Amino acid sequence: MDAGRLDIRIAVPDDAPALAVTTRLGFDSYRDWAPEGWEPPPHALEIRSIRERLRQQTTWCAMAVQTDGEQAGHVGITHAADRQRPHVRVPARAHLWMLFVRPPWWGSGLAARLHTLGLEEAARQGYETIRLYTPDGAARARAFYEREGWDLASRAFSEPLLGLDLVEYRRGL
């Protein structure tokens, strides 16, 4: 599977259901390491959340699409907000909102391609640094981000909406 041959397009609010399916596939993979009985957020909530975020002018999201129109993965960025005060923006810092690739594309280079596009867009928008949150137990994701130059910036902290502990990573742009 050649990730370089996929079309990339900017996501719009009507893409929320497809983005939510890809996100759900990523969340489903968390069951391999998440605590017994853990469940991802409700699918309908994820669709609504993604649609609302895509309506914000501060959000940018790109989708990788196969020739048959099926989504292969996506990356999204927005402005970073203070974790304790979510309505207070962190100056000059972007937030990698999400980066998910559907399982058939794992190991294809698509995640790295999307990651690069997200970082380039954050820099183009004038951000100086970027941060992300990922589950503490997501060894595969954490290894990817560390290979891509991200530095661990926090201890694990509870995220009640996801029901998992998260960690923060940061890097310059």
Backbone as CSV, one residue per row, in Angstrom:
resi,resn,N_x,N_y,N_z,CA_x,CA_y,CA_z,C_x,C_y,C_z
1,MET,0.849,-1.171,0.000,0.000,0.000,0.000,0.897,1.238,0.000
2,ASP,0.695,2.079,-0.969,1.550,3.243,-1.149,0.872,4.488,-0.579
3,ALA,1.285,4.886,0.614,0.695,6.052,1.274,0.922,7.325,0.478
4,GLY,1.999,7.390,-0.303,2.298,8.572,-1.090,1.339,8.806,-2.233
5,ARG,0.570,7.794,-2.591,-0.358,7.923,-3.721,-1.763,8.326,-3.287
6,LEU,-1.998,8.396,-1.996,-3.322,8.786,-1.517,-3.547,10.276,-1.739
7,ASP,-4.775,10.638,-2.068,-5.146,12.043,-2.170,-5.293,12.604,-0.768
8,ILE,-4.883,13.840,-0.591,-5.055,14.544,0.675,-5.991,15.709,0.416
9,ARG,-7.000,15.836,1.248,-7.904,16.979,1.125,-8.257,17.496,2.504
10,ILE,-8.685,18.745,2.558,-9.077,19.373,3.814,-10.459,18.861,4.211
11,ALA,-10.587,18.478,5.469,-11.863,17.982,5.987,-12.811,19.143,6.274
12,VAL,-14.088,18.868,6.110,-15.152,19.824,6.404,-16.109,19.170,7.406
13,PRO,-16.989,19.944,8.039,-17.885,19.361,9.040,-18.659,18.132,8.565
14,ASP,-19.030,18.078,7.288,-19.757,16.906,6.791,-18.901,15.641,6.767
15,ASP,-17.586,15.779,6.934,-16.698,14.616,7.003,-16.647,14.006,8.400
16,ALA,-17.317,14.619,9.364,-17.249,14.141,10.747,-17.567,12.653,10.891
17,PRO,-18.595,12.104,10.219,-18.846,10.663,10.389,-17.665,9.785,9.943
18,ALA,-17.037,10.112,8.823,-15.890,9.320,8.354,-14.707,9.475,9.302
19,LEU,-14.463,10.695,9.771,-13.377,10.925,10.722,-13.642,10.167,12.019
20,ALA,-14.901,10.146,12.441,-15.252,9.444,13.677,-15.059,7.930,13.536
21,VAL,-15.321,7.384,12.356,-15.079,5.947,12.144,-13.591,5.645,12.284
22,THR,-12.751,6.454,11.653,-11.306,6.240,11.747,-10.834,6.408,13.190
23,THR,-11.342,7.436,13.859,-10.990,7.649,15.263,-11.432,6.455,16.102
24,ARG,-12.632,5.947,15.855,-13.150,4.795,16.602,-12.270,3.567,16.395
25,LEU,-11.798,3.347,15.174,-10.904,2.208,14.924,-9.625,2.350,15.750
26,GLY,-9.120,3.585,15.853,-7.956,3.812,16.703,-8.274,3.539,18.159
27,PHE,-9.407,4.076,18.635,-9.810,3.841,20.019,-10.019,2.350,20.291
28,ASP,-10.606,1.641,19.331,-10.822,0.199,19.523,-9.511,-0.532,19.760
29,SER,-8.427,-0.060,19.137,-7.131,-0.717,19.332,-6.608,-0.505,20.753
30,TYR,-7.132,0.480,21.468,-6.715,0.725,22.847,-7.098,-0.432,23.769
31,ARG,-8.098,-1.205,23.372,-8.539,-2.323,24.214,-7.423,-3.334,24.458
32,ASP,-6.415,-3.348,23.575,-5.289,-4.269,23.742,-4.498,-3.981,25.015
33,TRP,-4.531,-2.751,25.514,-3.736,-2.388,26.683,-4.517,-1.625,27.752
34,ALA,-5.715,-1.166,27.426,-6.518,-0.392,28.380,-7.007,-1.295,29.522
35,PRO,-7.393,-0.680,30.629,-7.905,-1.468,31.753,-9.116,-2.325,31.349
36,GLU,-9.258,-3.439,32.009,-10.397,-4.346,31.785,-11.705,-3.569,31.846
37,GLY,-12.556,-3.763,30.838,-13.864,-3.122,30.814,-13.873,-1.712,30.235
38,TRP,-12.708,-1.185,29.838,-12.667,0.159,29.281,-13.452,0.208,27.978
39,GLU,-14.175,1.279,27.783,-14.921,1.512,26.547,-14.608,2.904,26.019
40,PRO,-14.480,3.042,24.705,-14.266,4.375,24.133,-15.509,5.242,24.294
41,PRO,-15.356,6.545,24.098,-16.531,7.427,24.180,-17.589,6.993,23.160
42,PRO,-18.847,7.309,23.420,-19.910,6.942,22.474,-19.641,7.510,21.077
43,HIS,-19.937,6.708,20.062,-19.690,7.100,18.679,-20.423,8.396,18.324
44,ALA,-21.672,8.525,18.742,-22.450,9.730,18.435,-21.797,10.971,19.051
45,LEU,-21.253,10.834,20.242,-20.569,11.951,20.895,-19.318,12.333,20.109
46,GLU,-18.610,11.342,19.612,-17.396,11.599,18.831,-17.736,12.346,17.532
47,ILE,-18.789,11.934,16.850,-19.204,12.624,15.620,-19.524,14.078,15.926
48,ARG,-20.318,14.302,16.960,-20.710,15.671,17.316,-19.491,16.505,17.692
49,SER,-18.588,15.950,18.466,-17.388,16.656,18.898,-16.502,17.035,17.711
50,ILE,-16.316,16.098,16.792,-15.491,16.359,15.608,-16.152,17.425,14.737
51,ARG,-17.446,17.291,14.515,-18.154,18.271,13.683,-18.027,19.672,14.281
52,GLU,-18.212,19.800,15.587,-18.104,21.111,16.236,-16.693,21.665,16.111
53,ARG,-15.686,20.820,16.296,-14.301,21.292,16.203,-13.998,21.741,14.775
54,LEU,-14.485,21.020,13.770,-14.224,21.389,12.377,-14.888,22.709,11.990
55,ARG,-15.893,23.111,12.713,-16.566,24.390,12.439,-15.775,25.576,12.974
56,GLN,-14.809,25.333,13.824,-14.024,26.421,14.407,-12.958,26.883,13.421
57,GLN,-12.786,28.192,13.316,-11.804,28.745,12.385,-10.373,28.402,12.772
58,THR,-10.146,28.075,14.016,-8.797,27.747,14.474,-8.424,26.288,14.209
59,THR,-9.322,25.520,13.628,-9.072,24.101,13.373,-8.734,23.870,11.908
60,TRP,-7.737,23.037,11.696,-7.334,22.576,10.358,-7.262,21.059,10.439
61,CYS,-7.827,20.381,9.459,-7.813,18.921,9.449,-7.692,18.446,8.002
62,ALA,-6.761,17.531,7.773,-6.563,16.959,6.439,-6.856,15.468,6.489
63,MET,-7.473,14.974,5.431,-7.825,13.561,5.299,-7.045,12.940,4.146
64,ALA,-6.584,11.726,4.350,-6.004,10.931,3.269,-7.120,10.041,2.745
65,VAL,-7.358,10.117,1.441,-8.493,9.433,0.840,-8.013,8.517,-0.283
66,GLN,-8.546,7.296,-0.276,-8.223,6.333,-1.333,-8.989,6.688,-2.607
67,THR,-8.624,6.083,-3.717,-9.276,6.395,-4.995,-10.764,6.057,-4.983
68,ASP,-11.184,5.099,-4.145,-12.604,4.750,-4.055,-13.368,5.667,-3.097
69,GLY,-12.684,6.681,-2.546,-13.319,7.624,-1.640,-13.235,7.235,-0.176
70,GLU,-12.779,6.035,0.110,-12.647,5.578,1.498,-11.509,6.302,2.191
71,GLN,-11.773,6.750,3.404,-10.740,7.449,4.163,-9.703,6.452,4.669
72,ALA,-8.432,6.865,4.638,-7.342,6.024,5.140,-6.783,6.558,6.453
73,GLY,-6.910,7.872,6.682,-6.403,8.470,7.908,-6.612,9.971,7.881
74,HIS,-6.293,10.604,9.010,-6.444,12.051,9.091,-5.552,12.624,10.176
75,VAL,-5.307,13.929,10.056,-4.551,14.688,11.053,-5.267,16.012,11.242
76,GLY,-5.314,16.465,12.484,-5.942,17.751,12.769,-5.134,18.539,13.781
77,ILE,-5.117,19.849,13.577,-4.472,20.744,14.542,-5.435,21.861,14.888
78,THR,-5.190,22.475,16.006,-5.934,23.643,16.446,-5.026,24.430,17.380
79,HIS,-5.518,25.487,17.978,-4.712,26.230,18.945,-4.658,25.439,20.255
80,ALA,-3.600,25.603,20.994,-3.478,24.961,22.304,-4.155,25.831,23.346
81,ALA,-4.860,25.179,24.251,-5.481,25.864,25.381,-4.889,25.295,26.664
82,ASP,-4.941,26.080,27.699,-4.481,25.639,29.013,-5.347,24.448,29.457
83,ARG,-4.699,23.383,29.899,-5.433,22.175,30.283,-6.363,22.435,31.458
84,GLN,-5.951,23.261,32.399,-6.767,23.554,33.576,-7.841,24.604,33.286
85,ARG,-7.554,25.463,32.301,-8.491,26.529,31.920,-8.669,26.455,30.407
86,PRO,-9.558,25.578,29.926,-9.644,25.281,28.490,-10.005,26.443,27.575
87,HIS,-10.442,27.559,28.125,-10.773,28.707,27.272,-9.633,29.714,27.194
88,VAL,-8.510,29.396,27.821,-7.347,30.280,27.795,-6.317,29.695,26.832
89,ARG,-6.079,30.411,25.743,-5.129,29.942,24.729,-3.692,30.060,25.221
90,VAL,-2.870,29.100,24.818,-1.439,29.148,25.104,-0.786,29.878,23.926
91,PRO,-0.163,31.024,24.157,0.404,31.801,23.049,1.430,30.998,22.239
92,ALA,1.342,31.120,20.928,2.304,30.561,19.962,2.391,29.040,19.978
93,ARG,1.416,28.368,20.602,1.457,26.902,20.659,0.232,26.299,19.982
94,ALA,0.484,25.391,19.063,-0.582,24.622,18.421,-0.832,23.353,19.229
95,HIS,-1.943,22.723,18.941,-2.291,21.447,19.568,-2.555,20.436,18.448
96,LEU,-1.826,19.327,18.466,-2.119,18.241,17.533,-3.362,17.559,18.078
97,TRP,-4.486,17.897,17.516,-5.790,17.487,18.010,-5.995,15.990,17.817
98,MET,-5.660,15.490,16.649,-5.799,14.053,16.412,-4.982,13.637,15.202
99,LEU,-4.516,12.410,15.280,-3.794,11.766,14.179,-4.152,10.292,14.264
100,PHE,-4.969,9.845,13.320,-5.397,8.452,13.292,-5.280,7.909,11.871
101,VAL,-4.862,6.671,11.783,-4.745,5.965,10.509,-5.498,4.642,10.659
102,ARG,-6.274,4.287,9.657,-7.012,3.019,9.712,-6.033,1.841,9.677
103,PRO,-6.357,0.762,10.398,-5.417,-0.362,10.545,-4.783,-0.896,9.261
104,PRO,-5.501,-0.988,8.131,-4.813,-1.495,6.936,-3.621,-0.646,6.496
105,TRP,-3.585,0.611,6.950,-2.518,1.538,6.558,-1.417,1.644,7.603
106,TRP,-1.561,0.928,8.722,-0.515,0.948,9.741,0.780,0.428,9.132
107,GLY,1.864,1.101,9.389,3.171,0.692,8.885,3.433,1.088,7.441
108,SER,2.515,1.816,6.815,2.654,2.192,5.405,3.400,3.503,5.200
109,GLY,3.624,4.231,6.277,4.204,5.568,6.161,3.149,6.666,6.145
110,LEU,1.863,6.290,6.150,0.802,7.294,6.099,0.801,8.163,7.356
111,ALA,0.987,7.569,8.522,0.997,8.373,9.749,2.102,9.421,9.691
112,ALA,3.278,9.037,9.231,4.392,9.996,9.130,4.064,11.093,8.115
113,ARG,3.441,10.732,7.010,3.075,11.735,6.002,2.072,12.730,6.571
114,LEU,1.033,12.229,7.240,0.030,13.107,7.833,0.637,13.964,8.944
115,HIS,1.484,13.347,9.750,2.158,14.064,10.830,2.937,15.249,10.262
116,THR,3.694,15.016,9.223,4.477,16.082,8.595,3.568,17.195,8.087
117,LEU,2.462,16.825,7.460,1.517,17.840,6.969,0.971,18.686,8.116
118,GLY,0.654,18.046,9.231,0.143,18.781,10.386,1.163,19.759,10.949
119,LEU,2.415,19.306,11.058,3.472,20.189,11.567,3.717,21.347,10.606
120,GLU,3.727,21.056,9.313,3.926,22.124,8.326,2.810,23.158,8.395
121,GLU,1.581,22.698,8.564,0.461,23.633,8.657,0.552,24.473,9.923
122,ALA,0.926,23.864,11.046,1.074,24.618,12.293,2.142,25.707,12.127
123,ALA,3.250,25.364,11.506,4.310,26.359,11.276,3.821,27.445,10.324
124,ARG,3.104,27.057,9.271,2.574,28.026,8.304,1.635,29.015,8.996
125,GLN,0.898,28.540,9.996,-0.027,29.409,10.725,0.691,30.283,11.757
126,GLY,2.003,30.123,11.888,2.769,30.990,12.766,3.013,30.468,14.170
127,TYR,2.625,29.251,14.443,2.902,28.676,15.762,4.396,28.387,15.879
128,GLU,4.916,28.467,17.090,6.328,28.191,17.344,6.562,26.808,17.931
129,THR,5.574,26.318,18.685,5.648,24.988,19.282,4.314,24.292,19.091
130,ILE,4.318,23.003,19.350,3.089,22.215,19.255,3.100,21.183,20.370
131,ARG,1.917,20.853,20.850,1.803,19.822,21.879,0.710,18.841,21.474
132,LEU,0.715,17.693,22.120,-0.319,16.688,21.932,-0.519,15.946,23.230
133,TYR,-1.670,15.313,23.347,-1.950,14.395,24.436,-2.170,13.022,23.834
134,THR,-1.609,12.010,24.449,-1.831,10.639,24.017,-1.945,9.765,25.261
135,PRO,-2.659,8.653,25.183,-2.775,7.799,26.361,-1.414,7.303,26.842
136,ASP,-1.244,7.312,28.147,-0.017,6.848,28.769,0.301,5.406,28.349
137,GLY,-0.713,4.585,28.212,-0.508,3.175,27.876,-0.359,2.882,26.393
138,ALA,-0.447,3.886,25.543,-0.387,3.686,24.087,1.068,3.611,23.626
139,ALA,1.706,2.489,23.865,3.140,2.341,23.568,3.446,2.583,22.096
140,ARG,2.601,2.093,21.208,2.843,2.265,19.765,2.815,3.746,19.383
141,ALA,1.811,4.469,19.851,1.696,5.903,19.541,2.856,6.669,20.169
142,ARG,3.164,6.359,21.403,4.247,7.074,22.074,5.577,6.846,21.371
143,ALA,5.837,5.625,20.929,7.078,5.338,20.199,7.121,6.124,18.888
144,PHE,5.977,6.208,18.195,5.909,6.980,16.950,6.277,8.434,17.217
145,TYR,5.628,9.051,18.197,5.887,10.464,18.466,7.331,10.691,18.888
146,GLU,7.875,9.809,19.684,9.275,9.967,20.094,10.217,9.848,18.900
147,ARG,9.925,8.936,17.969,10.731,8.838,16.734,10.627,10.110,15.911
148,GLU,9.484,10.766,15.989,9.239,11.982,15.202,9.730,13.247,15.902
149,GLY,10.451,13.109,17.009,11.082,14.259,17.632,10.320,14.922,18.762
150,TRP,9.283,14.304,19.255,8.510,14.862,20.363,9.187,14.511,21.686
151,ASP,9.064,15.416,22.663,9.599,15.206,24.009,8.459,15.102,25.005
152,LEU,8.564,14.130,25.895,7.585,13.983,26.969,7.622,15.231,27.837
153,ALA,6.440,15.813,28.112,6.384,17.083,28.844,5.557,17.006,30.120
154,SER,5.051,15.815,30.460,4.239,15.725,31.674,4.249,14.301,32.215
155,ARG,3.861,14.202,33.451,3.537,12.899,34.030,2.137,12.548,33.567
156,ALA,1.760,11.307,33.757,0.406,10.882,33.401,-0.622,11.628,34.251
157,PHE,-1.731,11.985,33.622,-2.836,12.639,34.327,-4.146,12.032,33.833
158,SER,-5.135,12.060,34.686,-6.426,11.454,34.379,-7.208,12.298,33.382
159,GLU,-7.817,11.636,32.421,-8.719,12.289,31.471,-10.078,11.600,31.600
160,PRO,-10.983,12.173,32.393,-12.257,11.518,32.664,-13.121,11.245,31.431
161,LEU,-13.102,12.136,30.436,-13.939,11.924,29.258,-13.508,10.692,28.466
162,LEU,-12.226,10.406,28.466,-11.722,9.228,27.760,-11.622,8.025,28.691
163,GLY,-11.522,8.290,29.977,-11.415,7.194,30.932,-10.038,6.568,30.966
164,LEU,-9.025,7.323,30.553,-7.647,6.839,30.532,-6.725,7.932,31.055
165,ASP,-5.534,7.532,31.468,-4.506,8.507,31.805,-3.799,8.933,30.525
166,LEU,-3.548,10.226,30.413,-2.854,10.779,29.251,-1.493,11.334,29.666
167,VAL,-0.628,11.536,28.683,0.617,12.256,28.857,0.679,13.320,27.778
168,GLU,1.458,14.361,28.058,1.638,15.447,27.098,3.019,15.344,26.468
169,TYR,3.086,15.570,25.167,4.326,15.676,24.421,4.377,17.058,23.783
170,ARG,5.588,17.570,23.590,5.782,18.861,22.917,6.982,18.782,21.976
171,ARG,6.983,19.723,21.033,8.141,19.891,20.148,8.085,21.260,19.504
172,GLY,9.233,21.703,19.055,9.304,22.963,18.324,8.884,22.750,16.885
173,LEU,8.582,23.874,16.235,8.191,23.809,14.814,9.246,24.450,13.951
